[in-house]
Structure formats: structure tokens, C-alpha cells
Amino acid sequence: MFSPYKILAAATLCVSMGSGAASMDFSNEYNDKSIHAQGDAYFIEQVEQLTKGSVDITLHTSGSLGFKSGDHFYAVADNAVQIADSLGGTLGGIDPIFLLSSLPFVVDSVDDAEKLYQIARPHYEKVFADNNQILLYASPWPASGIWSSTPVNSAEALENLKIRTYDKNGTIVFKEAGAAPVLLSWGDVVPQLSTGGISAVLTSAESGANSSFWEHLQNYTEIRYAIPLNMVHMNRDTFDGLSDSEQQAILEAAKRTDAHNWETVRNRLEQNYADLKTHEVALFTEVDPAMAAKLKAAAKPAVQEWLDSTGELGQQILDQLQSQ
């Protein structure tokens, strides 16, 4: 039986061969105002400059190609789409290394998150390489907090809270904390808010602002849960089909974008909070100590499960982070 991704890839290849430039599609589940889409646009600009237009990349935001982050890994492997920007945690079922950046309360600053990424990057690269792909760069999120319809700033407020989580780690943590977590891909969040399927969302101030969450949720609590990563990955066959100079241009553009994205995320929170205040979102930056303690206790099983699934490698990565 033919893979639907491979059938689409064949059609894409026919279109690409018909033009003078190497043409590629780039899939992103988030909208064009997001920090990730803006980083991807920066990458495309760098590629265009470095190749003088010989590589033509079209960015498709808001999941317009029909792919969610969880679909991207195999879509890119099969060349149904040539490049994708994927939330790391959605790839945790492929390899637990992708759950690393969303481990709860392991990092508490962007600097630490970047150190962790640099430590783990060779391991990310290996998984992609084993699946006909290359890792281009990371798109870090600002720290995850809680958007909610009513204030969530006490241990009691977590009880039975219908909260969207974005990966396995978050689901474990909030279940342990007494909430009622619902694992949802980004494209499903607003519909669930609209119908009352959820009343809170674990995500950054950034993503909520980009999606006008204040139309549904009037509160944001800064719990600094994690600084998760999106991964931007490319089909290896497509990369190998480029000229040597084009390949070097892609890699240089990716290097520049990596640096650009980490610098951007450092400066994003102030802008996000200004947006929240403009739309009268109640902002809680001083977290109730009892709630903080409850969440950190609830995080321990998630971290332990990840360590059990990764063995010596996972412990080595965390030890290396602590030693720096």
C-alpha cells in the first residue's frame, strides 16, 4: 500500500522539477504572527539572500497544508513536505529525547534552555538522520504558563481544572496535581475553548496573545513551567539534491536563524505582557507558594518517567546541564 505522504511527495516533486529554482514547501501549525513563523520567515530571507534566489521556499502557516506538528515527522521523512516546524513534545512517541525541552521545572531561564539545547542537539540530530532528515534549527517558546477563565493561583484552583496540555509531560504533571488535563494539538485549542471543552490552557503568553485568547480567557499565571522547543527539520533527499553551494547556504541560514531565535525569545516576554495588559488580562507573576510546591511535586513523576525511558543518556544530559 502506498503512503499518502509519498503520493503527495511525488506530486510535489513534479511541481518542483518544472521550475528553474529548487522549490520547497515549509509547514508550520502556528499562525503568521507567532514567534515561530517569524523565525521561519527570517530563515527563508537568509536562504534567498545566500542563494540569490536559486532556492525558493514557501512558508505555509496555520496548518494550511493539513499537517499538525505531530504529523510533520513522517511527512518530512516521506518528502510530502520538504521542511517543517514541529513542537518537540509532539514527537515524543517517536523518541523520548523530544520530550526533553518540556520537562517541567528543569530550566528556569532562557540561558539554561539554550544550554540544554546545545547539549542535546547531537542526539536530536541523530534521530532525524536515522529517519532521512536533518535538523536545521530550534524555535524556542517563551516559558509556559496557565491561561484560564477564572484565576488559577492556588493549589485548590488546580483541582479538576480542565486544562489543555501539549505533550505527555504536561498531562502527567497536571493529572498528578489533581487537574483534568486534555492533550490537544494547537489547531484544536480554540475550538475546544469555544465549546467549553477546556477552561484553561498550558502555553506561553506569546501563543495565547497571537491567538487572541482574551476572547475566551481573562487570566494568565506565570508558573515558568518549561521553555519548550519547536524543531525545524528538512527532508534529507531534498537537501542532497541541492548543489554544494546551496547546501552550504541552507546550513548557514539555519545557523543564523538559530542565533536569531534565541535572541528573539529573550526579548519577547515584555511585549507579550504589554499585549495582555492592553486587553485587560489579569496577570499573576507572583505564584502562590502552595501551588508552586504542588506543581513541582507533581512534576517529579514526569521527570522520572523520562529518565526511565532514556536510561543513562537522559541522566547524562541533565547532569551535564547541572555542571555548566
C-alpha positions as a printed Julia matrix, in Angstrom:
324×3 Matrix{Float64}:
   0.0    0.0     0.0
   1.31   3.46   -0.9
   1.8    6.02    1.86
  -0.46   9.06    1.29
   2.55  11.18    2.23
   4.64   9.54   -0.53
   1.9   10.09   -3.11
   1.81  13.77   -2.16
   5.59  13.88   -2.24
   5.61  12.62   -5.82
   3.22  15.35   -6.85
   5.31  17.96   -5.08
   8.45  16.72   -6.79
   6.84  17.06  -10.22
   5.94  20.67   -9.49
   9.45  21.43   -8.21
  11.14  19.96  -11.29
   9.1   22.19  -13.54
  10.77  25.41  -12.33
  14.3   26.75  -12.57
  14.71  27.19   -8.83
  14.61  24.4    -6.27
  11.11  24.8    -4.79
  10.18  23.66   -1.29
   7.13  23.8     0.95
   7.56  24.63    4.63
   4.77  23.65    7.05
   4.03  25.37   10.37
   0.94  24.73   12.54
   1.05  28.2    14.13
  -0.16  31.47   12.65
   1.97  34.02   10.84
   2.18  36.32   13.9
   3.8   33.61   16.04
   7.41  33.76   17.13
   7.99  30.54   15.19
   6.54  31.7    11.9
   8.51  34.92   12.17
  11.68  32.92   12.76
  10.87  30.72    9.78
  10.34  33.8     7.62
  13.76  35.05    8.74
  15.3   31.72    7.69
  13.68  31.96    4.25
  15.01  35.5     3.83
  18.52  34.3     4.69
  18.27  31.42    2.22
  17.08  33.75   -0.53
  19.96  36.14    0.08
  22.62  33.45    0.33
  21.43  31.52   -2.76
  20.49  34.63   -4.78
  17.06  33.13   -5.28
  18.1   29.7    -6.54
  16.23  28.06   -3.65
  12.56  29.03   -3.36
  10.86  28.18   -0.05
   7.16  28.83    0.58
   6.04  29.04    4.2
   2.56  27.68    4.94
   1.29  28.78    8.38
  -1.78  27.88   10.48
  -1.56  24.24    9.38
  -2.78  25.23    5.92
  -1.15  22.19    4.28
  -3.25  19.93    6.51
  -0.41  18.85    8.78
  -0.29  19.27   12.56
   3.02  19.18   14.4
   2.51  15.52   15.23
   2.17  14.72   11.51
   5.31  16.52   10.44
   7.95  13.94   11.3
   6.79  11.3     8.83
   5.54  13.87    6.31
   9.05  15.28    6.06
  10.64  11.82    6.12
   8.47  10.86    3.12
   9.06  14.25    1.42
   5.36  15.11    1.41
   6.57  18.44    2.73
  10.22  19.41    2.48
  10.63  21.42    5.7
   8.52  21.63    8.87
   8.45  23.49   12.17
   7.28  20.99   14.82
   6.63  21.2    18.55
   9.18  18.87   20.08
   6.84  17.24   22.58
   4.51  16.03   19.83
   7.39  13.86   18.59
   7.86  12.19   21.97
   6.26   8.98   20.73
   8.96   8.72   18.07
  11.81   9.16   20.53
  11.67  10.34   24.17
  14.58  12.73   23.55
  12.0   15.11   22.05
  10.32  15.44   25.46
  13.49  16.85   26.98
  12.82  20.57   26.48
   9.35  20.34   28.04
  10.45  18.52   31.19
   8.77  20.53   33.96
  10.86  22.91   36.06
  14.19  21.61   34.74
  15.23  25.04   33.43
  14.21  28.42   34.81
  15.8   30.78   32.28
  16.3   31.12   28.54
  20.05  30.84   29.11
  19.61  27.42   30.72
  17.19  26.34   28.0
  19.75  27.24   25.33
  22.48  25.35   27.19
  20.22  22.29   27.36
  19.52  22.55   23.63
  23.22  22.71   22.78
  23.92  19.69   24.98
  21.11  17.66   23.42
  21.4   18.82   19.8
  23.64  15.91   18.66
  21.04  13.48   19.99
  18.21  15.29   18.21
  20.28  15.27   15.02
  20.81  11.52   15.23
  17.08  10.74   15.42
  16.39  12.95   12.42
  19.35  11.47   10.5
  18.08   7.95   11.17
  14.79   8.99    9.55
  16.0   10.66    6.34
  16.0   14.19    7.75
  18.32  16.89    9.01
  17.77  19.23   11.93
  18.1   22.83   10.79
  17.44  24.92   13.9
  15.33  25.29   17.03
  12.44  27.65   17.69
  12.22  28.15   21.47
   9.0   29.21   23.12
   8.78  31.74   25.93
   8.11  29.99   29.24
   4.82  28.11   29.55
   2.18  29.41   31.94
  -1.54  28.92   32.52
  -4.26  30.83   30.66
  -7.6   30.38   32.39
 -11.19  31.57   32.51
 -11.01  32.08   36.28
  -7.84  32.87   38.26
  -5.55  29.89   38.82
  -3.2   30.94   41.6
  -3.82  28.49   44.43
  -3.41  24.78   44.95
  -7.19  24.48   45.22
  -7.69  26.1    41.81
  -5.88  23.17   40.17
  -8.48  20.65   41.33
 -10.41  19.25   38.34
  -9.17  22.1    36.14
  -9.93  21.22   32.5
  -6.59  22.29   31.11
  -5.08  21.73   27.68
  -1.59  20.2    27.74
   0.73  19.99   24.75
   2.54  16.72   25.39
   2.9   13.69   27.63
   4.92  15.53   30.27
   2.22  18.12   30.9
  -0.5   15.5    31.02
   1.34  13.59   33.73
   2.07  16.73   35.78
  -1.44  18.15   35.8
  -3.06  14.78   36.44
  -0.74  14.34   39.43
  -1.7   17.84   40.59
  -5.4   16.93   40.61
  -6.42  18.67   37.39
  -8.25  17.14   34.42
  -5.72  17.55   31.59
  -6.66  17.22   27.93
  -3.85  16.66   25.43
  -4.55  18.79   22.33
  -2.65  19.85   19.25
  -2.56  23.62   18.77
  -5.1   23.68   15.97
  -7.7   22.11   18.28
  -7.3   24.54   21.2
  -9.51  27.46   20.15
 -12.4   25.18   19.03
 -12.3   23.48   22.45
 -12.28  26.86   24.2
 -15.24  27.97   22.11
 -17.31  24.92   23.05
 -16.28  24.82   26.71
 -14.36  21.57   26.32
 -11.5   23.16   28.25
 -11.31  26.14   30.6
  -7.54  26.58   30.78
  -4.52  26.19   28.51
  -0.9   25.36   29.32
   1.06  27.52   26.91
   3.05  30.73   26.76
   1.78  34.29   26.98
   3.14  34.53   23.41
   0.93  31.88   21.86
  -2.17  33.0    23.71
  -1.66  36.59   22.61
  -1.21  35.53   18.98
  -4.49  33.65   19.11
  -6.45  36.37   20.98
  -7.09  34.11   23.96
  -8.59  37.1    25.8
 -11.76  36.42   23.81
 -12.17  33.28   25.95
  -9.76  33.52   28.9
  -9.15  36.52   31.13
  -6.29  35.31   33.33
  -2.64  34.32   32.89
  -0.44  32.8    35.62
   3.33  32.82   35.15
   4.35  29.43   36.54
   7.51  29.18   34.36
   6.76  25.52   33.79
   9.17  24.91   30.88
  10.75  26.58   27.85
   9.86  24.02   25.18
  11.36  23.86   21.72
   9.99  23.56   18.24
  12.32  21.76   15.84
  12.74  22.79   12.21
  13.68  19.77   10.12
  14.24  19.1     6.42
  13.99  16.09    4.13
  17.47  14.66    3.54
  16.87  13.71   -0.11
  15.75  17.25   -0.9
  18.84  18.63    0.83
  21.12  16.18   -1.02
  19.53  17.22   -4.33
  20.81  20.77   -3.94
  24.17  21.96   -5.22
  27.07  22.14   -2.77
  26.77  25.93   -2.56
  23.02  25.71   -1.94
  23.56  23.14    0.8
  26.09  25.39    2.49
  23.65  28.3     2.17
  20.89  26.28    3.87
  23.2   25.36    6.74
  24.47  28.91    7.15
  20.91  30.28    7.09
  19.94  27.71    9.74
  22.89  28.73   11.93
  21.9   32.39   11.68
  18.27  31.58   12.44
  19.2   29.54   15.5
  21.03  32.57   16.93
  18.22  34.92   15.86
  15.52  32.8    17.51
  17.28  32.51   20.85
  17.86  36.26   20.93
  14.24  36.95   19.96
  12.77  34.79   22.72
  14.85  36.65   25.32
  13.06  39.89   24.47
   9.55  38.61   23.79
   8.0   38.44   27.25
   7.84  42.19   27.8
   5.96  42.63   24.52
   3.61  39.74   25.36
   2.74  41.16   28.77
   2.06  44.58   27.26
  -0.43  42.91   24.89
  -2.13  41.15   27.81
  -2.47  44.38   29.77
  -3.9   46.17   26.74
  -6.62  43.52   26.56
  -7.25  43.59   30.31
  -5.98  40.09   31.02
  -5.27  39.63   34.74
  -1.59  38.79   35.06
  -0.29  36.77   38.03
   3.5   36.86   38.21
   3.76  36.05   41.92
   2.69  32.41   42.16
   1.08  31.12   45.34
   3.81  29.12   47.17
   1.46  26.22   47.9
   0.51  25.94   44.24
   4.15  26.16   43.14
   5.08  23.4    45.58
   2.2   21.23   44.42
   3.18  21.57   40.76
   6.85  20.85   41.45
   5.92  17.75   43.42
   3.62  16.68   40.59
   6.48  17.17   38.12
   8.71  14.54   39.7
   6.89  11.51   38.19
   7.11  13.05   34.7
  10.85  13.63   35.02
  11.38  10.15   36.44
   9.37   8.53   33.64
  11.5   10.38   31.1
  14.69   9.25   32.81
  13.41   5.66   32.84
  12.69   5.87   29.1
  16.06   7.37   28.17
  18.31   5.5    30.57
  21.9    6.62   31.01
  21.64   9.14   28.18
  18.91  11.16   29.88
  20.76  11.29   33.18
  23.98  12.28   31.43
  22.22  15.18   29.7
  20.71  16.5    32.93
  23.99  16.05   34.8
  25.82  17.96   32.09
  23.3   20.79   32.36
  23.81  20.98   36.13
  27.59  21.03   35.77
  27.62  24.06   33.45
